[in-house]
Amino acid sequence: MDTKTLWAQRLAAGSVAYSLPVMEQGLLSDRWRGLVINQLDKLIVAQIHAATDPGRPAQVLQDKVDMARALLASFARALDRRQVSQKVLRGILRTALAGYVTELQDDSSKAAVKRFAEKHQGQRVPGLMVISPTKTCNLRCHGCYANSGPSSERLEWDVFDRIVSEAKSLWGMRFFVISGGEPFAYRSAGKDLLDFFTRHNDSFFLVYTNGTLIDDKVADRMAEAANVTPAISVEGFEARTDRRRGPGVFRRVLQAMASLRKAGVIYGISLTATRDNAEELLSDEFIDLFFNEHQAVYGWLFQYMPIGRSYTLDLLVTPEQRRWMWQRAWQIIRERKILLADFWNCGTASEGCIAAGAPGGYLYIDWNGKVMPCVFVPYSAANIHEIYGRGGTLDDVYDLPYFRAIRHWQSEYGLGKKRPEEHGNWLLPCSLRDHYDVGRELINRYHPEPEDDAAGEALRDEDYCKRMLLYDRDLRKVFDPIWEEQYGKRHAA
């Protein structure tokens, strides 16, 4: 038997103790990397097929596969460029990959997933949690969704630690997203965010950051922890980024990226598309600058939500812009094999809205302990401090009536349907932005607490309500025909 065949058989065996070391050595080898990526492709695509209901539209399955393949290709490019240290690679395989591929999960995670299903009537666990441990930020960006700035509001270390520890033990969760404020400004009990990552070295963390606090020392600590990737915010080219974030920020972002490359830490970019910058963010020049010249591995694209500081509907991308963005984002994903996910226009890959603890989805907890369905739905159903104070756990968070109602809507809209023609339009996935009537009805029924004054003002603003409803009407005119034409057939089992 030749070496290549033996390598493929070993990789396909599925043993954690065997396959992960084989993957690591193969991915580090220029000679064998292509084979390992090919085997990973087969493993992940098989998992996607197994996890996707046969009643889903055929194009939904294809979108998931194309997204996964863009991720693999982006990762392979990073390895080809020598921008991933061996320790970071080992951490990614041990935490991020093993957390995603069922066959590679440890026994404790599998037991927690089984316990969750038994406790919650067969429901699938949320896949991740978003936590903003601090509201403090060294910048004051116009239109910040979190309204961050100088502040002492934060989750104390013990509470932060308990949230993540419970998510692991009760739900088998191993992937966490950290937002803010500026996460790298977090301090509590004499410790910082990198101390936290080191403590939870069995999990993987994606951090949304403005990048200005990342220097060589911070990048080296990330490399040592080997379980974190920063997604650095930019608004476009230098002039636009500095106009929103402050003079010199763009250059500081590029310096941060250079430090991360030197340390062997993979990183991405986080983009907010508005009516003014959507075309710039998806231009070939911008994509080439960040994904080729500055070697970002992935990108997350958020469409502007009219919440937070100085909210305005005038920055919403138009329905026509959104259609163009949908076409352009998938073109980049499929043709250039770059992972650039638009959290609205790529909603098919996640089977719609993932808020409120949806299967494979997430919940959000902010610096004050307020528990919300989504970063962009700033209405709190409870406070984690109060839940812990009365002896509760994250299971009590999952069971909150407001969250259950959102999950019921998700099921009725598509997750619970068995034929493509019964599905709601997953190109319009959001229960608040794309279905403002639904979001407001649930808020009015369950009375979650607004996260801040801006969130409360949006509920009282009659013009805001009327314009959101009109925006959704216009979205349906553009996207319903696309859904019916391209997502009307089920995939073969």
C-alpha positions in Angstrom: 0.0 0.0 0.0 1.5 3.4 -1.0 2.0 6.1 1.6 -0.7 8.4 0.2 -3.4 5.7 0.5 -2.3 4.8 4.0 -2.5 8.5 5.0 -6.0 8.8 3.6 -7.1 5.6 5.4 -5.7 6.9 8.7 -7.4 10.3 8.4 -10.7 8.7 7.5 -10.6 6.4 10.5 -12.3 9.1 12.8 -10.3 8.3 16.0 -9.6 11.5 18.0 -6.4 10.0 19.4 -5.2 9.0 15.9 -6.8 11.4 13.4 -6.0 14.8 15.0 -2.3 14.2 15.1 -2.4 12.9 11.5 -4.3 16.0 10.5 -1.9 18.3 12.2 1.2 16.8 10.6 -0.4 16.5 7.2 -1.6 20.1 7.3 1.9 21.3 8.1 3.3 19.4 5.1 3.3 21.1 1.7 3.4 17.6 0.2 0.4 16.2 2.1 -1.7 19.3 2.8 -3.9 18.9 -0.2 -4.8 15.3 0.7 -5.7 16.3 4.3 -7.9 19.2 3.1 -9.6 16.8 0.7 -10.3 14.4 3.5 -11.6 17.1 5.7 -13.8 18.3 2.9 -15.3 14.8 2.7 -15.8 14.6 6.5 -17.4 18.0 6.8 -19.6 17.7 3.8 -20.8 14.2 5.0 -21.7 15.8 8.3 -23.6 18.6 6.6 -25.6 16.1 4.6 -26.3 13.9 7.7 -27.5 17.0 9.7 -29.7 18.6 7.0 -33.3 17.5 6.9 -34.2 15.9 3.5 -37.2 18.3 3.4 -35.0 21.3 3.1 -34.8 23.1 -0.2 -31.9 21.8 -2.4 -30.2 25.1 -2.6 -30.1 25.4 1.2 -27.9 22.3 1.3 -25.7 23.6 -1.5 -25.3 26.9 0.3 -24.1 25.1 3.4 -21.6 23.0 1.4 -20.3 26.0 -0.5 -19.8 28.0 2.8 -17.9 25.1 4.4 -15.7 24.7 1.3 -14.9 28.4 1.4 -13.9 28.0 5.0 -11.6 25.1 4.2 -10.0 26.9 1.2 -9.4 30.0 3.3 -7.8 27.9 6.0 -5.6 26.1 3.4 -4.4 29.5 2.1 -3.4 30.6 5.5 -1.3 27.4 5.9 0.2 27.9 2.5 1.3 31.4 3.5 2.9 30.1 6.7 0.7 32.4 8.8 -0.4 29.7 11.3 1.9 28.5 14.0 2.0 24.8 14.8 0.7 25.4 18.3 -2.2 27.5 17.0 -3.0 24.8 14.4 -3.1 22.2 17.1 -5.4 24.4 19.2 -7.8 24.9 16.2 -8.0 21.2 15.5 -8.4 20.3 19.2 -11.1 22.9 20.0 -12.7 24.4 16.9 -12.7 21.4 14.5 -13.5 18.9 17.3 -16.3 21.1 18.5 -17.9 21.1 15.0 -17.4 17.5 13.8 -19.5 15.1 15.9 -17.1 12.2 15.4 -14.3 14.2 17.0 -16.1 15.4 20.1 -15.0 14.2 23.5 -17.2 12.1 25.7 -18.2 14.9 28.1 -19.5 17.0 25.2 -21.5 14.1 23.8 -22.9 13.4 27.2 -23.9 17.0 27.7 -25.6 17.1 24.3 -27.6 14.0 25.2 -28.6 15.4 28.6 -29.8 18.6 27.0 -32.0 16.7 24.5 -33.5 14.6 27.3 -34.2 17.6 29.4 -35.6 19.8 26.6 -37.9 17.5 24.7 -35.4 16.4 22.1 -34.2 19.9 21.2 -30.7 20.3 19.7 -28.3 22.4 21.8 -27.4 26.0 20.9 -24.0 25.9 19.1 -22.4 28.9 20.6 -22.8 31.8 23.0 -22.0 35.5 22.5 -20.8 37.3 25.6 -19.8 41.0 26.0 -17.9 41.0 29.2 -17.2 44.8 29.2 -18.9 47.9 27.8 -15.6 49.8 28.1 -14.1 50.8 24.8 -11.2 53.1 23.8 -13.1 54.3 20.7 -16.4 56.0 20.3 -17.7 55.0 16.9 -20.7 56.7 15.4 -23.7 54.4 15.4 -22.1 51.8 17.7 -24.7 49.0 18.2 -23.5 48.6 21.8 -23.3 52.4 22.5 -19.9 51.7 24.1 -17.4 54.1 25.5 -15.7 54.9 28.9 -17.6 52.7 31.4 -17.1 50.5 34.5 -19.9 48.2 33.4 -18.6 44.6 33.2 -19.2 41.0 34.1 -17.0 40.1 37.1 -14.6 37.3 36.5 -16.5 34.7 38.6 -19.7 35.3 36.7 -18.0 35.3 33.3 -16.3 32.1 34.2 -19.4 30.4 35.5 -21.4 31.2 32.3 -18.7 29.6 30.1 -18.2 26.7 32.5 -21.9 26.0 32.6 -22.3 26.2 28.8 -19.6 23.5 28.5 -20.9 21.2 31.2 -24.6 21.6 30.6 -24.7 22.0 26.8 -21.4 20.6 25.6 -20.6 24.0 24.1 -17.0 24.6 23.0 -17.3 27.7 20.8 -17.8 31.2 22.2 -17.9 34.7 20.6 -16.6 37.6 22.7 -17.8 41.1 21.8 -18.0 44.4 23.6 -17.3 47.3 24.1 -13.7 46.5 23.3 -13.0 42.9 24.7 -9.3 43.4 25.1 -10.0 46.3 27.6 -11.6 43.8 29.9 -10.2 43.6 33.4 -11.6 41.9 36.5 -10.0 40.3 39.6 -6.6 41.3 38.4 -7.1 39.3 35.2 -7.7 40.0 31.5 -9.2 38.3 28.5 -6.1 36.4 27.6 -6.1 34.9 31.1 -9.7 33.8 30.5 -8.8 32.1 27.2 -5.9 30.3 28.9 -8.2 29.0 31.7 -10.7 27.7 29.2 -8.2 26.0 26.9 -10.7 23.3 25.9 -12.8 25.8 24.0 -12.3 28.2 21.0 -13.0 31.9 21.1 -13.7 34.4 18.3 -13.3 38.0 19.5 -14.8 41.0 17.8 -12.3 43.8 18.3 -11.3 47.2 17.0 -7.8 45.9 16.9 -6.1 48.9 18.4 -5.1 47.2 21.6 -3.3 44.3 19.8 0.4 44.7 19.7 3.3 42.1 19.5 2.9 41.2 23.1 -0.9 40.6 22.9 -0.5 38.6 19.7 2.2 36.4 21.3 -0.1 35.7 24.2 -2.9 34.7 21.7 -0.5 32.4 20.0 0.4 30.8 23.4 -3.2 30.3 24.3 -3.8 28.9 20.8 -7.6 29.0 21.0 -8.6 32.4 19.9 -9.0 34.3 16.6 -9.7 38.1 16.4 -12.2 39.5 13.9 -11.0 43.1 13.5 -13.5 45.8 12.5 -13.0 48.0 9.5 -15.5 50.2 7.7 -13.9 50.2 4.3 -10.7 51.8 3.1 -8.6 54.2 5.3 -10.7 57.4 4.8 -14.0 55.7 5.6 -12.6 53.7 8.6 -11.0 56.7 10.2 -14.0 58.9 9.6 -16.2 56.5 11.7 -13.6 55.1 14.2 -11.1 58.0 14.6 -7.9 59.3 12.9 -5.2 56.8 12.6 -7.3 53.7 13.4 -6.9 52.1 10.0 -3.1 52.2 10.3 -3.3 50.7 13.8 -5.5 47.9 12.4 -2.9 47.1 9.8 -0.2 47.1 12.5 -2.3 44.7 14.6 -2.6 42.3 11.6 1.1 42.4 11.1 1.7 41.4 14.7 -0.8 38.6 14.4 0.9 37.2 11.3 4.3 37.3 13.0 2.9 35.4 15.9 1.1 32.8 13.7 -2.5 33.7 14.8 -5.2 33.5 12.3 -7.5 36.5 12.1 -10.4 37.9 10.1 -12.3 41.2 9.5 -15.7 42.4 10.7 -17.6 44.7 8.4 -20.8 46.7 8.8 -22.5 47.4 5.5 -24.5 50.6 5.3 -26.3 52.4 2.4 -23.1 54.4 2.0 -20.3 51.7 2.0 -21.8 48.4 0.8 -20.3 48.6 -2.7 -16.9 49.5 -1.3 -16.8 46.6 1.1 -17.6 44.1 -1.6 -15.4 45.6 -4.3 -12.6 43.5 -5.8 -10.1 46.2 -4.6 -11.2 45.9 -1.0 -11.3 42.1 -1.0 -7.9 41.9 -2.6 -6.5 44.4 0.0 -7.6 42.5 3.1 -7.7 38.9 1.9 -4.6 38.9 -0.3 -2.3 41.7 0.8 -3.1 41.7 4.5 -4.0 38.0 4.6 -7.3 38.0 6.5 -8.5 34.4 6.7 -12.3 35.1 7.0 -14.8 38.0 7.1 -18.1 38.6 8.8 -20.4 41.0 7.1 -23.2 42.6 9.2 -25.8 44.8 7.6 -26.4 47.9 9.6 -29.1 47.6 12.2 -30.9 50.8 13.3 -30.2 50.3 17.1 -27.6 51.7 19.5 -25.9 55.1 19.5 -27.5 57.6 17.1 -29.6 54.9 15.3 -31.2 55.9 12.0 -33.0 54.1 9.3 -31.2 56.2 6.7 -28.2 54.0 6.9 -30.1 50.7 6.1 -29.0 49.2 2.9 -31.8 49.5 0.3 -33.6 46.3 -0.8 -31.9 46.7 -4.2 -28.5 47.0 -2.5 -29.2 44.0 -0.4 -30.1 41.9 -3.5 -26.8 43.0 -5.1 -24.9 42.2 -1.8 -26.6 38.7 -1.8 -25.4 38.0 -5.3 -21.9 39.4 -4.7 -21.3 37.7 -1.4 -22.1 34.3 -2.8 -20.0 35.0 -5.8 -17.0 35.7 -3.6 -17.7 32.6 -1.5 -18.2 30.2 -4.5 -15.8 31.6 -7.1 -13.0 33.0 -5.0 -13.4 30.5 -2.1 -13.2 33.2 0.5 -15.2 32.9 3.7 -17.1 36.2 3.7 -20.5 35.5 5.4 -23.3 38.0 5.3 -25.4 37.3 8.4 -28.6 38.2 6.6 -28.0 37.3 3.0 -26.3 34.0 4.0 -29.2 33.0 6.3 -29.9 29.9 4.2 -26.6 28.4 5.4 -27.7 28.7 9.0 -31.3 27.6 8.3 -32.6 31.1 9.1 -32.6 33.0 12.3 -30.2 31.6 14.9 -31.2 33.8 17.9 -32.8 32.8 21.2 -30.9 29.5 21.6 -32.1 28.1 18.3 -30.8 24.6 17.4 -27.1 25.2 16.6 -27.7 28.9 17.3 -26.9 31.3 20.2 -27.9 33.5 23.1 -26.3 36.8 24.1 -25.3 38.1 27.5 -24.0 41.6 28.0 -21.7 43.4 30.5 -24.6 43.9 33.0 -25.7 40.3 32.8 -28.7 41.0 30.6 -29.7 38.0 28.6 -30.9 38.7 25.1 -31.9 36.7 22.1 -29.4 38.4 19.8 -26.8 41.1 19.7 -29.1 43.0 17.3 -32.3 42.4 19.3 -31.4 44.5 22.4 -34.3 43.4 24.6 -33.5 41.4 27.8 -35.7 38.5 29.0 -33.8 38.1 32.3 -30.6 38.9 34.1 -28.0 36.2 34.7 -27.2 37.6 38.1 -30.8 37.2 39.2 -31.0 33.7 37.7 -27.9 32.7 39.6 -29.1 34.5 42.7 -32.1 32.2 43.0 -30.2 29.0 42.3 -30.8 28.8 38.6 -28.5 27.8 35.7 -28.3 28.4 31.9 -31.0 25.8 31.5 -33.4 28.4 33.1 -32.2 30.9 30.6 -33.0 28.6 27.7 -36.5 28.1 29.1 -37.4 31.8 29.3 -40.9 32.3 27.7 -39.6 35.1 25.4 -36.9 32.9 24.0 -39.3 29.9 23.6 -41.7 32.2 21.6 -38.9 33.2 19.2 -37.9 29.6 18.7 -41.6 28.7 18.1 -41.6 31.4 15.4 -38.4 30.0 13.9 -40.0 26.5 13.8 -43.2 27.8 12.2 -41.2 29.9 9.7 -39.1 27.0 8.4 -37.2 24.9 10.9 -40.3 22.7 11.6 -41.4 22.4 8.0 -41.0 19.2 6.0 -41.5 20.5 2.4 -39.7 23.4 0.6 -43.0 25.0 -0.4 -44.0 25.3 3.3 -40.8 27.2 4.3 -40.7 30.8 5.0 -38.1 32.8 3.1 -34.7 32.2 4.7 -33.2 35.1 2.6 -35.2 37.2 5.1 -34.3 35.5 8.3 -34.4 38.1 11.0 -37.4 38.2 13.4 -36.9 41.9 14.0 -35.2 43.5 11.0 -36.9 41.5 8.3 -40.1 40.8 10.2 -40.6 43.9 12.4 -44.2 43.0 12.9 -43.2 39.7 14.4 -40.5 41.1 16.5 -42.6 43.9 17.9 -45.5 41.6 18.7 -43.3 39.3 20.7 -41.7 42.3 22.5 -45.2 43.7 23.3 -46.4 40.3 24.5 -43.4 39.3 26.8 -42.1 42.8 27.7 -38.4 42.2 27.7 -36.4 45.0 29.2 -34.6 47.3 26.7 -30.9 47.0 27.0 -30.4 50.8 27.0 -32.1 54.1 26.4 -31.7 53.8 22.6 -33.4 50.5 22.5 -36.3 51.9 24.6 -36.6 55.0 22.4 -36.9 52.8 19.3 -40.0 51.2 20.8 -41.6 54.6 21.4 -40.7 56.0 18.0 -43.8 55.7 15.9 -42.1 56.9 12.7 -39.4 54.2 13.3 -42.1 51.5 13.5 -43.8 52.7 10.3 -40.6 52.9 8.3 -39.4 49.4 9.5 -42.7 47.9 8.3 -42.5 49.6 5.0 -38.8 48.5 4.6 -39.9 44.9 5.2 -42.7 45.2 2.6 -40.2 46.4 0.1 -37.7 43.6 1.0 -40.4 40.9 0.3 -41.1 42.4 -3.1 -37.4 41.9 -4.0 -36.6 38.6 -2.2 -39.8 36.5 -2.3 -39.5 35.9 -6.1 -35.8 34.9 -5.7 -36.7 32.4 -2.9 -39.6 30.9 -4.9 -37.4 30.5 -8.0 -34.2 29.2 -6.5 -35.2 27.5 -3.3 -38.4 25.7 -4.3 -37.0 22.1 -4.6 -36.1 19.7 -1.9 -32.7 17.9 -1.9 -32.4 14.2 -2.3 -32.0 12.3 0.9 
